[in-house]
């Protein structure tokens, strides 16, 4: 995984970032990180070289179908044939399925006769294609879409938010210390530098991509007293939402500067701070891809923050639908000497 991530990052730096740096042009940080993370997950998990056009098609189709089927108008659900939005979403779902079938066809073509082409049998695509418990390829395609969706945008936007904050806070003490340490050790050890982990953690705290947090149905009743002394009763089987955005910026846990980007706060962390920040959720149903996401974020940011300085050309805006993302935010990169 790390090797594939490095290869794809090097390719992106050579083909995209360095030419932009020379011409002093800006780039859409969220869009470029989507391209990068999709290439990584497609190659590492599905043995597939995905193009930017395919990524654009996947992202567009995913948004169209999700806006209709995830937050569906009950009238649309009961009378779908009357609304063009429903038909548009169905066509978008078909586009997602087409991409998934293309991934499966590529895997089967490359592995005719049992040839593995240097890959092991534990990639996601090999497990899906070779699993006989699926009724058909349509079911396999559905899981491929889910894995591609879950494996790219949360990681991409977490990286993008951290780069944006580093552009806003170029004199941050942890960033300076990270670059100082990185200058005196091998590249392969950069990802293990403590200050890098502080920066990543603070980026995920301040900008939790899954902003609404997890939903849980509680198995028993709870009674407790709130900070203002009021009594709260949660009945058995109630649906509880652990809102990441509100909790991660709560002054009770992170002080008066809770809405500021300050990675150094984690050097002074206590148990309340630690327990109040859980970007990958917690318990038995936490994020199954967190190890992959952490590896990718650490690899990408360790290289970019050590070799480049970023400034903001256009602040863009904050957008939220399913995930919290920067929209239209553009950065300018400059190589560090």
C-alpha positions in Angstrom: 0.0 0.0 0.0 2.7 2.5 1.0 4.7 1.8 -2.1 1.7 2.3 -4.4 0.8 5.5 -2.6 4.4 6.8 -3.1 4.4 5.8 -6.7 1.1 7.6 -7.4 2.2 10.6 -5.3 5.5 10.9 -7.3 3.6 10.7 -10.5 1.2 13.4 -9.4 4.0 15.7 -8.3 5.9 15.2 -11.6 2.9 15.6 -13.8 0.8 18.1 -12.0 2.4 19.9 -9.0 5.9 20.7 -10.3 4.6 22.2 -13.6 2.2 24.3 -11.7 4.9 25.4 -9.3 7.2 26.5 -12.1 4.4 28.5 -13.7 3.1 29.8 -10.3 -0.4 28.6 -11.2 -2.9 27.5 -8.6 -4.7 24.2 -8.3 -8.0 23.1 -6.8 -6.8 21.2 -3.8 -9.9 19.1 -3.2 -10.2 18.1 -6.8 -6.6 17.1 -7.1 -6.6 15.1 -3.9 -9.7 13.2 -5.2 -7.7 12.3 -8.3 -4.8 11.2 -6.2 -6.7 9.1 -3.6 -8.8 7.5 -6.3 -5.7 6.4 -8.2 -4.2 5.0 -5.0 -7.3 3.0 -3.9 -8.0 1.8 -7.5 -4.5 0.5 -7.9 -3.9 -0.8 -4.4 -7.3 -2.4 -3.8 -8.6 -3.1 -7.4 -5.4 -3.5 -9.5 -6.9 -0.9 -11.8 -5.4 2.2 -13.4 -8.2 4.7 -13.2 -8.2 7.8 -15.4 -9.1 11.4 -14.4 -12.1 11.2 -16.8 -13.3 8.1 -15.0 -12.8 9.7 -11.6 -14.9 12.8 -12.8 -17.6 10.4 -14.0 -17.6 8.5 -10.8 -17.8 11.5 -8.6 -20.5 13.2 -10.6 -22.6 10.1 -10.8 -22.2 9.4 -7.1 -23.4 12.9 -6.2 -26.4 12.7 -8.5 -27.5 9.3 -7.2 -26.8 10.1 -3.6 -28.8 13.3 -3.6 -31.8 11.4 -4.8 -31.6 8.1 -3.0 -29.8 9.0 0.3 -32.0 12.0 1.1 -35.1 10.9 -0.9 -38.3 12.9 -1.0 -41.1 10.4 0.1 -43.2 11.5 -2.8 -40.4 10.5 -5.2 -40.2 7.2 -3.4 -43.8 6.4 -3.9 -44.3 7.9 -7.4 -40.8 7.6 -8.9 -42.0 7.5 -12.6 -43.4 11.1 -12.3 -40.1 12.8 -11.4 -37.2 13.4 -13.8 -34.8 13.6 -10.8 -35.4 9.9 -10.1 -34.7 8.8 -13.7 -31.6 11.0 -13.7 -30.4 9.3 -10.5 -31.1 5.9 -11.9 -29.0 6.7 -15.0 -26.2 7.9 -12.7 -26.4 4.6 -10.7 -26.0 2.8 -14.0 -22.9 4.8 -14.7 -21.4 3.8 -11.4 -22.2 0.2 -12.2 -20.5 0.5 -15.6 -17.3 1.7 -13.9 -17.4 -1.2 -11.5 -17.9 -3.7 -14.3 -14.9 -2.2 -16.1 -12.8 -2.8 -13.0 -13.9 -6.4 -12.8 -13.4 -7.0 -16.6 -9.9 -5.5 -16.3 -9.0 -7.8 -13.4 -10.3 -10.9 -15.2 -8.4 -10.0 -18.4 -5.2 -9.4 -16.6 -5.4 -12.6 -14.6 -6.4 -15.1 -17.3 -4.8 -18.5 -16.6 -4.2 -17.7 -13.0 -1.5 -15.1 -13.5 -1.4 -12.7 -10.6 1.0 -10.1 -12.2 2.8 -9.5 -9.0 -0.2 -9.0 -6.7 -1.3 -11.1 -3.8 -4.6 -12.8 -3.3 -5.7 -10.4 -0.6 -6.6 -7.4 -2.7 -10.2 -6.2 -2.5 -10.9 -7.0 -6.1 -9.6 -10.6 -5.9 -11.7 -11.2 -2.8 -14.8 -9.9 -4.6 -14.4 -11.5 -8.0 -13.4 -14.9 -6.5 -16.1 -15.0 -3.8 -18.8 -17.5 -4.8 -21.3 -16.2 -2.3 -22.3 -13.4 -4.6 -25.4 -14.2 -6.6 -24.0 -12.4 -9.7 -21.7 -9.6 -10.9 -24.3 -7.0 -10.3 -23.9 -7.7 -6.5 -20.2 -7.6 -6.9 -20.4 -4.2 -8.7 -22.4 -2.8 -5.9 -19.7 -3.6 -3.4 -17.0 -2.3 -5.7 -18.8 1.1 -5.8 -19.2 1.1 -2.0 -15.5 0.4 -1.5 -14.4 3.1 -4.0 -16.7 5.6 -2.5 -15.7 4.9 1.1 -12.0 4.7 0.2 -11.4 7.9 -1.5 -13.3 11.1 -0.6 -12.9 11.1 3.2 -9.2 10.6 2.9 -8.9 13.2 0.0 -10.8 15.9 1.9 -8.9 15.3 5.1 -5.6 15.8 3.2 -7.0 18.8 1.5 -8.2 20.5 4.7 -4.8 19.9 6.3 -3.0 21.5 3.4 -5.3 24.4 3.5 -4.6 24.9 7.2 -0.9 24.7 6.6 -1.3 27.4 3.9 -3.1 29.6 6.4 -0.6 28.8 9.2 2.8 28.8 7.6 4.5 29.8 10.8 3.0 27.1 12.9 5.7 25.8 15.4 4.9 22.1 14.7 5.2 22.6 11.0 8.6 24.3 11.4 9.8 21.6 13.8 8.6 18.9 11.4 10.6 20.4 8.5 13.6 20.8 10.7 13.6 17.2 11.7 12.8 16.0 8.2 15.8 17.8 6.8 18.2 15.6 8.8 16.7 12.1 8.4 15.9 9.8 5.5 12.7 10.4 3.5 11.3 7.0 4.6 11.3 8.1 8.2 9.4 11.4 7.7 6.0 9.8 8.3 7.1 8.8 11.8 7.9 12.3 13.0 5.7 13.2 16.0 5.0 16.7 14.8 3.4 15.3 11.6 1.0 13.2 13.5 0.0 16.3 15.6 -0.7 18.2 12.4 -2.8 15.4 10.9 -4.8 14.9 14.1 -5.5 18.6 14.4 -6.6 18.8 10.8 -9.1 16.0 11.3 -10.3 17.5 14.6 -11.0 21.0 13.2 -12.4 19.7 9.9 -14.0 16.3 10.4 -15.0 15.1 7.0 -17.8 12.9 8.4 -19.1 16.0 10.2 -22.5 14.5 11.4 -20.7 11.6 13.0 -22.1 8.1 13.6 -25.7 7.2 14.3 -26.3 4.5 16.9 -29.3 2.8 18.4 -28.7 2.3 22.1 -29.5 -1.1 23.6 -30.5 0.2 27.0 -31.8 3.4 28.7 -29.4 6.0 29.9 -29.8 8.7 32.6 -27.3 11.4 33.2 -26.9 15.1 34.3 -25.8 17.7 31.7 -23.2 20.4 32.4 -26.0 22.9 33.3 -27.5 20.5 35.8 -30.4 19.4 33.7 -31.5 15.7 33.8 -31.4 13.8 30.5 -33.1 10.5 29.8 -32.4 8.5 26.7 -34.8 5.6 26.4 -33.9 2.1 25.2 -33.7 1.9 21.3 -33.3 5.7 20.9 -31.2 6.8 17.9 -28.2 8.8 19.1 -26.1 11.0 16.9 -22.6 11.8 17.9 -22.0 15.0 16.0 -18.3 15.2 15.2 -18.3 18.9 14.2 -19.9 20.0 17.4 -17.9 17.7 19.8 -14.6 18.3 18.1 -14.9 22.1 18.5 -16.4 22.1 22.0 -14.6 24.6 24.3 -15.2 22.2 27.2 -12.6 19.9 25.7 -10.4 22.2 23.6 -10.5 25.5 25.4 -11.3 29.0 24.1 -9.3 28.5 20.9 -11.3 25.3 20.0 -12.1 26.7 16.6 -8.4 27.6 15.8 -5.9 25.3 14.1 -3.2 24.6 16.8 -1.5 21.2 16.4 0.5 21.9 19.6 -2.6 21.4 21.7 -2.1 17.6 21.4 1.3 17.9 23.2 -0.8 19.0 26.2 -3.7 16.6 25.7 -5.6 15.0 28.5 -8.0 12.1 28.6 -11.1 14.3 27.9 -9.4 15.7 24.8 -8.4 12.3 23.6 -11.8 10.7 24.1 -13.7 13.6 22.5 -11.9 13.3 19.2 -12.8 10.1 17.3 -12.8 10.9 13.6 -13.0 7.2 12.6 -15.8 6.5 15.1 -15.3 3.9 17.8 -16.3 0.5 19.0 -17.0 -2.6 17.0 -18.4 -0.6 14.1 -15.7 1.9 13.6 -14.2 2.7 10.2 -12.9 -0.4 8.6 -10.6 1.6 6.4 -8.9 3.7 9.0 -5.5 1.9 8.7 -5.5 2.5 4.9 -6.6 6.2 5.4 -4.0 6.9 8.0 -1.3 5.3 5.9 -2.3 7.3 2.8 -2.6 10.6 4.7 0.7 10.2 6.5 2.5 9.3 3.3 1.1 12.1 1.2 1.4 14.9 3.8 4.9 13.8 5.0 6.2 14.4 1.4 4.2 17.5 0.5 4.8 19.4 3.8 8.5 18.6 3.8 9.2 19.6 0.2 6.6 22.4 -0.5 5.2 25.5 1.1 1.6 26.3 0.2 -0.3 29.6 0.0 -4.0 30.3 -0.7 -4.9 31.8 -4.0 -8.7 31.4 -3.5 -10.4 30.6 -0.2 -13.4 29.0 -2.0 -16.2 27.9 0.3 -17.2 25.1 2.6 -19.7 22.5 1.2 -21.5 19.8 3.0 -23.4 16.9 1.6 -22.6 13.5 3.2 -19.0 14.8 3.7 -17.6 18.2 4.8 -15.4 19.5 1.9 -13.6 22.6 0.6 -15.1 23.7 -2.7 -13.2 25.8 -5.1 -10.3 26.4 -2.7 -7.1 26.9 -4.7 -3.5 26.7 -3.5 -0.2 27.8 -4.9 2.8 25.5 -4.2 6.4 26.7 -3.8 9.4 24.3 -3.5 11.4 24.6 -0.3 15.1 25.0 -0.6 
